[in-house]
Amino acid sequence: MATSSAETLDQVIAQFQATFTHTIILRREERPQVAILELSGDYGLCQVHLREIWRADGSRKYAYYVLNQLKIVVGFDNAADPRALRLKYGKDFALHRLELIPLYHTEDKSTIELTQEMDCAAFIAWLKNNLPYVSKSGE
């Protein structure tokens, strides 16, 4: 990380709190080898969950999900998902079984697509451009 882990966590929290209501910091942990952040908040009638894990080697694992009554509306993460690995590598997917693949989930994880790496700011921008109706209460 170019900035300290505390500064990075503070930046993500500020972005999240500026966009979502009723935000809760579920977990904030900073150790020499890892920093972990878990947040939740509301986006209109939906709930938003964020989890980011930064490692000292510069790698980052993330998950951003929008749920409506516990059902996934949309989610972005970079998991070692077997379906994503098959999409990316075909029959040789097992050779890459631990690789983190950026992907996009829809409709309660019924479909996935490969994506570019995502961060909190990009996730928020995607939501505002693609799910603006979700942020309006009463709809």
C-alpha positions as CSV (number, residue, x, y, z in Angstrom):
1,M,0.0,0.0,0.0
2,A,1.3,3.4,-0.9
3,T,-0.3,4.9,2.2
4,S,-0.5,3.4,5.7
5,S,-3.1,0.8,6.4
6,A,-4.8,3.2,8.8
7,E,-5.1,5.9,6.0
8,T,-6.3,3.3,3.5
9,L,-9.0,2.0,5.9
10,D,-10.0,5.6,6.7
11,Q,-10.4,6.4,3.0
12,V,-12.6,3.4,2.3
13,I,-14.7,4.1,5.4
14,A,-15.2,7.8,4.3
15,Q,-16.2,6.7,0.8
16,F,-18.7,4.2,2.2
17,Q,-20.2,6.5,4.7
18,A,-20.6,9.3,2.1
19,T,-22.7,7.0,-0.1
20,F,-24.6,4.6,2.2
21,T,-26.9,5.2,5.2
22,H,-26.9,3.5,8.6
23,T,-23.3,2.4,8.1
24,I,-21.7,0.1,10.6
25,I,-18.1,-0.9,10.9
26,L,-18.3,-4.6,11.6
27,R,-14.6,-5.2,11.7
28,R,-11.5,-3.0,11.5
29,E,-8.2,-4.8,12.1
30,E,-4.7,-3.7,11.5
31,R,-1.7,-5.9,12.0
32,P,1.8,-5.8,10.4
33,Q,0.9,-8.5,7.8
34,V,-2.7,-7.8,7.1
35,A,-5.5,-5.1,7.4
36,I,-9.1,-6.2,7.3
37,L,-12.2,-4.0,6.9
38,E,-15.9,-5.1,7.0
39,L,-18.7,-2.6,6.6
40,S,-22.4,-2.7,6.1
41,G,-24.9,0.0,5.2
42,D,-28.2,0.7,3.5
43,Y,-28.7,1.7,-0.2
44,G,-32.4,2.6,-0.3
45,L,-34.3,-0.5,0.5
46,C,-31.2,-2.7,0.0
47,Q,-28.3,-3.6,2.2
48,V,-24.7,-3.3,1.2
49,H,-21.8,-5.3,2.5
50,L,-18.1,-4.6,1.9
51,R,-15.1,-6.7,3.0
52,E,-11.5,-5.9,2.0
53,I,-8.3,-7.7,3.1
54,W,-5.0,-6.1,2.3
55,R,-1.8,-8.1,2.8
56,A,1.7,-6.8,3.4
57,D,2.8,-8.3,0.0
58,G,0.4,-5.8,-1.7
59,S,-2.3,-8.3,-2.6
60,R,-5.9,-7.5,-1.9
61,K,-9.0,-9.6,-1.6
62,Y,-12.4,-8.0,-1.7
63,A,-16.2,-8.6,-1.8
64,Y,-18.9,-6.0,-2.4
65,Y,-22.5,-7.1,-2.3
66,V,-25.9,-5.5,-2.6
67,L,-28.7,-7.6,-1.0
68,N,-32.5,-7.2,-1.0
69,Q,-34.0,-9.2,1.9
70,L,-31.0,-11.4,2.1
71,K,-31.1,-12.2,-1.7
72,I,-28.1,-11.1,-3.7
73,V,-28.9,-8.4,-6.2
74,V,-25.3,-7.9,-7.4
75,G,-21.9,-8.7,-6.1
76,F,-18.3,-8.1,-7.0
77,D,-15.4,-10.1,-5.6
78,N,-12.1,-11.6,-6.5
79,A,-12.5,-15.1,-5.2
80,A,-11.0,-18.4,-6.4
81,D,-14.4,-19.3,-7.8
82,P,-14.4,-22.5,-9.8
83,R,-17.0,-21.2,-12.3
84,A,-14.8,-18.0,-12.9
85,L,-11.7,-20.1,-13.2
86,R,-13.5,-22.3,-15.8
87,L,-14.5,-19.2,-17.8
88,K,-11.0,-17.8,-17.7
89,Y,-8.9,-21.0,-18.2
90,G,-11.3,-23.6,-19.7
91,K,-10.3,-27.2,-19.1
92,D,-7.0,-26.2,-17.4
93,F,-8.9,-24.3,-14.6
94,A,-7.7,-26.7,-11.9
95,L,-4.1,-25.6,-12.5
96,H,-5.1,-22.1,-11.2
97,R,-7.4,-23.2,-8.4
98,L,-6.0,-20.7,-5.9
99,E,-5.9,-17.7,-8.2
100,L,-8.1,-14.7,-7.2
101,I,-10.3,-13.9,-10.2
102,P,-12.3,-10.6,-10.3
103,L,-15.9,-11.4,-11.1
104,Y,-19.4,-10.1,-11.0
105,H,-22.4,-12.0,-9.6
106,T,-26.1,-11.3,-10.4
107,E,-29.4,-12.8,-9.4
108,D,-28.4,-14.5,-6.2
109,K,-25.2,-15.8,-7.7
110,S,-27.0,-17.6,-10.6
111,T,-24.8,-15.9,-13.2
112,I,-21.2,-14.6,-13.2
113,E,-19.1,-12.6,-15.5
114,L,-15.3,-11.9,-15.4
115,T,-14.5,-8.2,-14.7
116,Q,-11.6,-5.9,-14.0
117,E,-10.3,-5.4,-10.5
118,M,-12.7,-3.4,-8.4
119,D,-12.3,-1.1,-5.4
120,C,-14.8,0.7,-3.2
121,A,-14.9,3.9,-5.4
122,A,-15.4,1.9,-8.6
123,F,-18.1,-0.2,-6.8
124,I,-20.0,3.0,-5.7
125,A,-19.7,4.4,-9.2
126,W,-21.0,1.2,-10.7
127,L,-24.0,1.2,-8.4
128,K,-24.9,4.8,-9.1
129,N,-24.7,4.2,-12.9
130,N,-26.4,0.8,-13.0
131,L,-28.7,0.6,-10.0
132,P,-29.7,4.1,-9.3
133,Y,-33.4,3.1,-8.7
134,V,-32.3,1.0,-5.7
135,S,-31.2,4.1,-3.8
136,K,-34.7,5.6,-3.9
137,S,-36.8,4.5,-1.0
138,G,-40.4,3.6,-1.6
139,E,-39.7,2.0,-5.0
